[in-house]
Amino acid sequence: MSTSTEPKVRVISREVALHVLWHFGDRNLGQQPGKFTERLLLLIQTADDKNVALLRQVYPEQVEAVMNVATKSWGLDWLRTIAREVAQ
């Protein structure tokens, strides 16, 4: 049985988690992405609902990660857990 505080999200890759952490200011655990990804994350964060839906079609992981950090209290902790996983 799930509770409303449990994340209900898709799987996010470690690379996406690292980039989104960097985007939200975590310089310890995050990893700076390339210029395209930096701009993409900013675009996702500032887009209206209609454009977020369009971006989700092409960049589902990035949208899921950014939107969960921006709107959920557990968002950063969730990405930090993914980022700490050993690359496989």
KOLNUVO-487114 format. One record per residue: chain; residue in one letter; residue number from 0; x, y, z of N, C-alpha, C, O in turn. Coordinates in nm, 2 decimals. Layout:
REM KOLNUVO-487114
R drenkol zaba balum     nu     nv     nw    cau    cav    caw     cu     cv     cw     ou     ov     ow
R       A    a   NUM      X      Y      Z      X      Y      Z      X      Y      Z      X      Y      Z
...
***
This chain:
REM KOLNUVO-487114
R drenkol zaba balum     nu     nv     nw    cau    cav    caw     cu     cv     cw     ou     ov     ow
R       A    m     0   0.08  -0.12   0.00   0.00   0.00   0.00   0.09   0.12   0.00   0.18   0.14   0.08
R       A    s     1   0.06   0.21  -0.09   0.14   0.33  -0.10   0.07   0.45  -0.03  -0.05   0.45  -0.01
R       A    t     2   0.16   0.54   0.01   0.11   0.66   0.08   0.13   0.78  -0.01   0.21   0.77  -0.11
R       A    s     3   0.07   0.89   0.01   0.08   1.01  -0.07   0.22   1.07  -0.07   0.26   1.16  -0.16
R       A    t     4   0.31   1.03   0.02   0.44   1.09   0.03   0.55   1.01  -0.05   0.66   1.05  -0.07
R       A    e     5   0.51   0.89  -0.10   0.60   0.81  -0.18   0.60   0.86  -0.32   0.50   0.89  -0.38
R       A    p     6   0.72   0.86  -0.38   0.74   0.91  -0.52   0.66   0.81  -0.61   0.68   0.69  -0.60
R       A    k     7   0.59   0.86  -0.70   0.52   0.78  -0.81   0.57   0.83  -0.94   0.51   0.91  -1.01
R       A    v     8   0.69   0.79  -0.98   0.76   0.85  -1.09   0.83   0.73  -1.17   0.83   0.62  -1.13
R       A    r     9   0.87   0.77  -1.29   0.94   0.68  -1.38   1.08   0.67  -1.32   1.13   0.74  -1.23
R       A    v    10   1.16   0.57  -1.38   1.30   0.55  -1.35   1.38   0.66  -1.41   1.36   0.69  -1.53
R       A    i    11   1.46   0.72  -1.34   1.55   0.83  -1.39   1.69   0.78  -1.39   1.74   0.72  -1.29
R       A    s    12   1.77   0.80  -1.49   1.90   0.76  -1.50   1.99   0.84  -1.41   1.96   0.95  -1.37
R       A    r    13   2.10   0.78  -1.37   2.20   0.85  -1.28   2.25   0.97  -1.34   2.26   1.08  -1.28
R       A    e    14   2.28   0.97  -1.47   2.33   1.09  -1.54   2.23   1.20  -1.54   2.26   1.32  -1.51
R       A    v    15   2.10   1.18  -1.56   2.00   1.28  -1.55   1.99   1.33  -1.41   1.98   1.45  -1.39
R       A    a    16   1.99   1.24  -1.31   1.99   1.29  -1.17   2.10   1.38  -1.14   2.08   1.48  -1.07
R       A    l    17   2.22   1.35  -1.18   2.34   1.43  -1.16   2.32   1.57  -1.22   2.36   1.67  -1.16
R       A    h    18   2.27   1.57  -1.34   2.26   1.70  -1.41   2.15   1.79  -1.35   2.17   1.91  -1.33
R       A    v    19   2.04   1.73  -1.31   1.93   1.80  -1.25   1.97   1.85  -1.11   1.94   1.96  -1.07
R       A    l    20   2.05   1.77  -1.04   2.10   1.82  -0.91   2.19   1.94  -0.93   2.18   2.04  -0.85
R       A    w    21   2.27   1.94  -1.03   2.36   2.05  -1.06   2.27   2.18  -1.09   2.30   2.29  -1.04
R       A    h    22   2.17   2.15  -1.17   2.08   2.26  -1.21   2.02   2.33  -1.09   2.00   2.45  -1.09
R       A    f    23   1.98   2.25  -0.99   1.92   2.30  -0.87   2.02   2.34  -0.76   1.98   2.36  -0.65
R       A    g    24   2.15   2.35  -0.80   2.25   2.41  -0.71   2.33   2.31  -0.62   2.41   2.36  -0.54
R       A    d    25   2.31   2.18  -0.64   2.39   2.09  -0.56   2.53   2.07  -0.64   2.54   1.98  -0.73
R       A    r    26   2.63   2.14  -0.59   2.76   2.13  -0.66   2.84   2.02  -0.60   2.95   1.99  -0.65
R       A    n    27   2.80   1.96  -0.49   2.88   1.85  -0.42   2.85   1.72  -0.49   2.94   1.65  -0.53
R       A    l    28   2.72   1.69  -0.52   2.68   1.56  -0.57   2.65   1.58  -0.72   2.67   1.48  -0.80
R       A    g    29   2.60   1.69  -0.76   2.56   1.71  -0.90   2.68   1.72  -1.00   2.79   1.73  -0.95
R       A    q    30   2.65   1.71  -1.12   2.75   1.71  -1.23   2.71   1.81  -1.34   2.59   1.80  -1.38
R       A    q    31   2.79   1.90  -1.37   2.75   2.00  -1.47   2.73   1.94  -1.61   2.82   1.87  -1.66
R       A    p    32   2.61   1.96  -1.66   2.59   1.91  -1.80   2.64   2.00  -1.90   2.70   2.11  -1.87
R       A    g    33   2.63   1.96  -2.03   2.67   2.04  -2.14   2.57   2.16  -2.16   2.47   2.16  -2.09
R       A    k    34   2.61   2.25  -2.24   2.53   2.37  -2.26   2.38   2.34  -2.31   2.29   2.40  -2.26
R       A    f    35   2.37   2.24  -2.40   2.23   2.21  -2.44   2.15   2.16  -2.33   2.03   2.21  -2.31
R       A    t    36   2.20   2.07  -2.25   2.12   2.02  -2.13   2.10   2.13  -2.03   1.99   2.13  -1.97
R       A    e    37   2.20   2.22  -2.01   2.17   2.33  -1.91   2.05   2.41  -1.96   1.97   2.44  -1.88
R       A    r    38   2.05   2.44  -2.08   1.94   2.52  -2.14   1.81   2.45  -2.14   1.70   2.50  -2.11
R       A    l    39   1.81   2.32  -2.17   1.69   2.23  -2.16   1.63   2.23  -2.03   1.51   2.24  -2.01
R       A    l    40   1.71   2.21  -1.92   1.66   2.20  -1.79   1.60   2.34  -1.74   1.50   2.34  -1.68
R       A    l    41   1.66   2.45  -1.78   1.60   2.58  -1.76   1.47   2.60  -1.83   1.38   2.65  -1.77
R       A    l    42   1.47   2.55  -1.95   1.34   2.56  -2.03   1.23   2.48  -1.97   1.12   2.53  -1.96
R       A    i    43   1.26   2.36  -1.92   1.16   2.28  -1.86   1.11   2.35  -1.73   0.99   2.35  -1.71
R       A    q    44   1.20   2.40  -1.65   1.17   2.46  -1.53   1.08   2.58  -1.54   0.99   2.61  -1.46
R       A    t    45   1.09   2.66  -1.65   1.02   2.78  -1.67   0.90   2.77  -1.77   0.83   2.86  -1.79
R       A    a    46   0.88   2.65  -1.83   0.77   2.63  -1.93   0.64   2.63  -1.86   0.62   2.59  -1.74
R       A    d    47   0.54   2.67  -1.94   0.40   2.65  -1.89   0.35   2.51  -1.91   0.43   2.43  -1.97
R       A    d    48   0.24   2.47  -1.85   0.19   2.33  -1.85   0.19   2.27  -1.99   0.22   2.16  -2.01
R       A    k    49   0.14   2.35  -2.09   0.12   2.30  -2.23   0.26   2.26  -2.28   0.28   2.16  -2.34
R       A    n    50   0.36   2.35  -2.26   0.49   2.32  -2.32   0.57   2.22  -2.24   0.65   2.14  -2.29
R       A    v    51   0.54   2.20  -2.11   0.60   2.09  -2.03   0.55   1.96  -2.09   0.63   1.87  -2.10
R       A    a    52   0.42   1.95  -2.12   0.37   1.83  -2.18   0.43   1.80  -2.31   0.46   1.68  -2.34
R       A    l    53   0.46   1.90  -2.39   0.53   1.88  -2.52   0.67   1.83  -2.50   0.72   1.74  -2.56
R       A    l    54   0.74   1.90  -2.41   0.88   1.86  -2.38   0.89   1.72  -2.32   0.99   1.65  -2.34
R       A    r    55   0.79   1.68  -2.24   0.79   1.54  -2.18   0.78   1.43  -2.29   0.84   1.33  -2.27
R       A    q    56   0.73   1.46  -2.41   0.72   1.37  -2.51   0.86   1.33  -2.57   0.88   1.22  -2.61
R       A    v    57   0.95   1.43  -2.56   1.09   1.41  -2.62   1.19   1.38  -2.51   1.28   1.31  -2.53
R       A    y    58   1.17   1.45  -2.39   1.27   1.44  -2.28   1.20   1.39  -2.15   1.20   1.47  -2.06
R       A    p    59   1.14   1.27  -2.15   1.06   1.23  -2.03   1.14   1.23  -1.90   1.09   1.27  -1.80
R       A    e    60   1.26   1.18  -1.91   1.34   1.17  -1.78   1.37   1.31  -1.73   1.35   1.33  -1.61
R       A    q    61   1.42   1.40  -1.81   1.45   1.53  -1.77   1.33   1.61  -1.71   1.34   1.67  -1.61
R       A    v    62   1.22   1.59  -1.78   1.10   1.66  -1.73   1.05   1.60  -1.60   1.02   1.68  -1.51
R       A    e    63   1.05   1.47  -1.59   1.01   1.41  -1.46   1.10   1.45  -1.35   1.05   1.49  -1.24
R       A    a    64   1.23   1.46  -1.37   1.32   1.49  -1.26   1.31   1.64  -1.22   1.30   1.67  -1.10
R       A    v    65   1.30   1.73  -1.32   1.29   1.87  -1.29   1.16   1.90  -1.22   1.15   1.97  -1.12
R       A    m    66   1.05   1.85  -1.27   0.92   1.88  -1.21   0.90   1.82  -1.07   0.84   1.88  -0.99
R       A    n    67   0.96   1.70  -1.05   0.95   1.65  -0.91   1.04   1.73  -0.81   0.99   1.75  -0.70
R       A    v    68   1.15   1.78  -0.85   1.23   1.87  -0.76   1.16   2.00  -0.74   1.15   2.05  -0.63
R       A    a    69   1.10   2.05  -0.85   1.03   2.18  -0.84   0.90   2.18  -0.76   0.86   2.28  -0.70
R       A    t    70   0.84   2.06  -0.75   0.70   2.06  -0.70   0.69   1.96  -0.58   0.58   1.97  -0.51
R       A    k    71   0.78   1.88  -0.55   0.77   1.78  -0.44   0.88   1.80  -0.33   0.99   1.83  -0.37
R       A    s    72   0.84   1.79  -0.21   0.93   1.81  -0.10   1.04   1.70  -0.10   1.15   1.73  -0.05
R       A    w    73   1.02   1.59  -0.16   1.11   1.48  -0.16   1.20   1.48  -0.29   1.29   1.39  -0.30
R       A    g    74   1.18   1.57  -0.38   1.24   1.57  -0.51   1.40   1.56  -0.50   1.46   1.48  -0.57
R       A    l    75   1.46   1.65  -0.43   1.60   1.65  -0.42   1.66   1.53  -0.35   1.76   1.47  -0.40
R       A    d    76   1.60   1.48  -0.25   1.64   1.36  -0.18   1.63   1.24  -0.27   1.72   1.15  -0.27
R       A    w    77   1.53   1.23  -0.35   1.51   1.12  -0.44   1.62   1.12  -0.55   1.67   1.02  -0.58
R       A    l    78   1.65   1.24  -0.60   1.76   1.24  -0.70   1.90   1.22  -0.64   1.98   1.15  -0.70
R       A    r    79   1.91   1.26  -0.51   2.04   1.23  -0.45   2.06   1.08  -0.42   2.17   1.03  -0.43
R       A    t    80   1.95   1.01  -0.40   1.96   0.87  -0.38   2.00   0.80  -0.51   2.08   0.71  -0.51
R       A    i    81   1.94   0.85  -0.62   1.98   0.79  -0.75   2.12   0.82  -0.78   2.20   0.74  -0.84
R       A    a    82   2.17   0.95  -0.76   2.30   0.99  -0.79   2.41   0.91  -0.71   2.52   0.89  -0.76
R       A    r    83   2.37   0.87  -0.59   2.47   0.80  -0.51   2.48   0.65  -0.55   2.58   0.58  -0.51
R       A    e    84   2.39   0.60  -0.63   2.40   0.46  -0.68   2.53   0.45  -0.76   2.57   0.54  -0.84
R       A    v    85   2.59   0.33  -0.75   2.71   0.31  -0.83   2.68   0.29  -0.97   2.58   0.21  -1.00
R       A    a    86   2.75   0.36  -1.06   2.72   0.34  -1.20   2.74   0.19  -1.24   2.84   0.13  -1.20
R       A    q    87   2.64   0.14  -1.32   2.65   0.00  -1.35   2.69  -0.02  -1.49   2.70  -0.14  -1.53
***
